[in-house]
């Protein structure tokens, strides 16, 4: 899960990431909802294969939860 978040690329107001496993996406979304239920979960990016969007606040939360330094 850490590798997925570390590979996220910042694009305007979201982070883009490739997640090849539904289980990993579900686990990351569970971390978001357990810690901040009002934050937006990871969503599939329209028109792309396997690429997902993570909002800036959710990305920062995941970095904090997983002990990573958020990339600005």
C-alpha angles and dihedrals in degrees: 000000000000091000091054093053092043090055094053115123120212112235115176105296100352141050118239120214138167113232115184096182127065088204092060092047091049092049092050091048089050090055089052095049094044094052103032113009092184094059118100115259123231109281135193114258112240115247097014135102114236095343121129136189125230118191117235094249093047090048091052090048092050091048090051093045093047094043096247130139109246113239113229 
